[in-house]
Amino acid sequence: MNQFLKSLFISTYPVVCLLGTVKAVLLYEAHTMAAVGLFIMSTQFLIFLGRLFLTKTPRTKAHLPSHSIFIGIGTCIALLSLHTESILFALPLLAGWLLYLFWYSPFRNRLNPKLDVGQVLPNFVLEDYSGQEVSTATLRGKSKILLFYRGNWCPLCTAQIDELVAEYKVLKSKGIETLLISPQSQRHSKKLADKHQVNFRFLVDKDNVLAKQWQLFSEKGLPMGLQVLGYKSDTVMPTVILTDADDKIIYSDLTSNYRVRPEPSDFLPYFD
């Protein structure tokens, strides 16, 4: 139920923000102070989403301090206006922002001893977008990056992949296999592969079988409504794992917040 509510929340809150923005515009002439406070509050999440989709942002700070400051300022202005209707709009906007930061964004209980540094990478068998089988055995003897991403629909994920693509020549020169693993369909994975045209392995974890085995599964992690684009409701938690040529894990990032992700400069030195 908790995951279902999260899926519903992340699709509903932007609509609430949009309604608040419209309300602020309508109130401006008669109640300027109240309208300004409401406008500042209601536009922050919309600006944040716009930045994710338009600027290819691969990560953010956990508490989004700049937006949070403006939310606080807008809340104070709306409350000080003493305009009842604005306050009734402002309170759910503030509650929604706090829920996004402290309830929706974090992951709980991501500790997984099987994926700790020093452990041998568990065996796996997956298929690429063309149906070709790829397994631990076929990649033995090669250092590897395993990046689990939620799907093409996630702007943070695609921006993170863009960063790895930018390092393609470095990865190739070191003989590193890059595995991009997602539960999305082969059709969506092929679209991503065709976009980048690099020798990465775009693998499909059908029905999240591997994600469940490795405790990376995110039940109903897809925002409500995106199913119409051909994505399934269940997805995976963003994860980066590095192994050496003997399949020993040399780096593991199981982020506790879906927006807080490592940069290539954080983990590529582990291959040196």
N, C-alpha and C positions, 0 to 999 in steps of 0.2 A: 504493500500500500504506500509506503514512504516513497519508493522510486516512482510509482505512478503519479503521486502528487508532485514530485519534482518535475517530471515530464510535462505535466499540465501547467505548473507554475511558470516554467521558462518560456512557454508559448503564450501565456496569459499576461504576464507582467508587462511586456512591451506594449500590449494593447491598452492597458491601464495608463501607462506613461503617455501614449498618444492621446488618449482621451483627456488626460490632465493638461497636455499642451494646448489642445483645442479650447478647453475651459479657460485657461489662462488668457488666451487671445480674446475670448469673448468678454472676459471680465475687465480687460485693461482700461477702458475709458471710465467705467464707473468706480472701479476699485483697483487703482493702479498698484498700490503697495502689495495687496493680496495677489494680484495677477503676476507681479514680478517674482515673488517668492515661489508661487506655484509653477511658473515657467522654468525657473532655475532647477527646481526639483524634478519636474517631469521630463526635462530634456536630457538629463545626465545619462540615463541608461540607453536612450536612443543614440546619443553621441558615441557612447562606448561601443554599442553594436556596430554603428557605422564605421568606426575606426577599425574594428576587427575585420570587417568585410572589405573595406576599401584600401587599407594600408598594409595588408598582409602581415599582421602582427602575430608572431609565434608564441608570445608569452606576455604575461602582465604581472604586476605585484599582487599579492594575495588580497589585500584590502583596498586596492584601487584608491590610493590616498587623495589624488587630485579631485576625482569625482566625489569622493566621500566628503571632502571639505565643502564643495559646492552644495551637496545635498544638505549638509548641516546649516550652511548659510541660508539656503532657500527655506528650510524648515523654520528657522528663527524669524525670517521676514514674514512668512505666512502666519505664524502664530502671533507675532506682534501686530499684525494687521487687524486682529480680532474679527475677521470676516468669517462667519461660521461656515459658509459653503466652501471656502478655500481650505479651511482647516480640515473639513471632512474629506477633502481630496488629498490634502497633504499627509495625513496620518497613514493611509494605506500605501502611499508612495514611499514614505520613510520605512514602513514595515517591510515592504517588498524589497527595498534595497538591502536592509539588514538580513533578510532571509536569503537573498542572493549571495551575499558575502559569507555568511556564517552557517548556512544550511545547505544551499544548493551547490556551491562551488567545492567544498571540501569532500574528500573521500575518507571513509573511516576504515580502520583495521586493515591496512595494506601490508602489514608485516608478513613476509613470506620467506622462511628460512631456505626453501628450495632454490630461491633466486638470489641468495646472498653472495657477495664477492667471495671467491674461493671455492664455491660449489661447482660441480660439473653440470653444464646445461642439460636439463632433462631432454630425453628423446622426443622428437616430434615428426609428424608427417602432415604436410599441407599440399595444396595445389596452387599453381599460379593461375593467372587469369585465362590461360589457354587450356587449363586442365592437366598440365604436366605436373607430376608429383615431385615434390622437393622435400627432402628429409634430412635429419641429422647426419645420416650415413653419406648422402650425396655431397654434403658440404664439409666432410671431415678433412682436417688438415688446413683449414682456412680460418683466419680471424674473421669475426662477424659482428655486424651491428644488427640488432633486432629492434625495430621501432614499431610498436603497436599503436595504431591510430584509429580514431573512431569512424572516419569515412570522409568522402569528398565533401560532405555537407558541413564539416567542421572547419571554420576558417583558421583556427589555431593549428590544427593538424596539417592542413595543406601548406601553411606558412612554414611550419617546422620541416616538412618534407622539402620545400623550396631551399631551405638552408643546407640540407644535406646534398641536394642536387648541385648547389654552388660549390661544394667540396668534392665533386665527382672525380676530378683529375687527381686530387690528393689520395682519395680512397682507392682509386684504380692503381696508382703507382705503388701503393703499399699492399696490393693484393687482397683488400678487404671486401668481403661479401656484405652487401647491404640488403637486408630483408625488411620490407615494408608490409606489415601484417594487419589485416582488417577483416571484420566480419561482413563487410559490404559485398555485393554481388560481383561476379567476374566481369560483368559488363561495366560496372563503375570502376573497378580496378584497372581494366583495360583502358578506359578513358583517361585515367590518371597517368598510366604508363605512356600512352600515345602523346600526352601533353609534354612530358619531360624528355623522352627519347634518350634515356641513359640505361646503362646495363645494371640496373637494380632489379631485385626480384620482388614483384608485386604479388604477394601471396594472399589467399583467401582462407580465412578460418571459418569455414561453413558451420553455422549454428553455434559459433563460439565454443567449439569443442575444446580447443587448446586453451582459450581464455579461462574456461571453467577449470581445467586441469591445473593451470598455473595460478589460479585465484586472481585473475585479471578481469573477470567478468563484470559487466555493468548492466544489471537487469533494468530494462526500460530506460536506458540512458539516452535514447533519442528524443529530442523535443517533440511534443505532441503535434501531429499534423504533417511531419516530414515523411510519414509512411507513404503518402501519395506520390513521392518521388522515387519510390522503389526501395527504400531502406527499411530494414526490420527494426522493431522497437528495442531489442536488446543489442548492446554494443560492448565495447571494451574500454578499460581505463588506460589512458595514455601511459606508455612505459618505454623506457630505453634500456637495453641490455647489451653489453659488449662481452665478447669472449675472445680468448686467444686461439691459436691453431689447434690446441688440444681440447677445445670446448670448455675450458675453465672460465668461469665468469670473472672478469677483471673490473667491471663497472656495472652498477645496477641502479637505475633511478625509478622508483615507484612513487611518483609524486603524490602528495596528500591533497593537492588542489589541481583541478583540471586545467587551470590557467597558468600554473607555475611549472615551467618545463626547462630542462637544461639546454644550454647553447652548445653547438659543436665544439667551441673552444673549451668547454668544460670537460668534454669526454674524449675528444680525438687524441690529446696528449697521452692517454692511457695505452695507445698503440705504439708509442715511441720506445 
